[in-house]
Amino acid sequence: MLSRALPARVRAREAAAAEVLRLLELASQVGPEELRRASVRHAVELAKGFRIRIPRIRGLVFCRRCLAPYSFSAGSRVRVRRGRAGRTVVITCGNCGAVRRIPV
């Protein structure tokens, strides 16, 4: 069976996916807030441009409105609520006040 080289667009998407993961890993490390926010913003733009999904576990660590990583020392808040629909984790961003509800 002949092995064919991958098309350029597939290689580009794979490289972009690796770069998105690297940028999100960089944003999760301790460092200047502006660098962390810029790396998340760049990762999201790169994922949109190449139509790559950000892994769910990685996407839960930053705010969808202001793209700032949640920092619980700066005022972000996590609560667990129980209701008719089951348990829900409610995360409130310390920067912009956006509320994110995640069913568990």
Salt bridges, closest charged atoms under 4 A:
GLU19 OE2 - ARG22 NH2 2.77
GLU25 OE1 - ARG58 NH1 3.01
GLU33 OE1 - ARG36 NH1 3.63
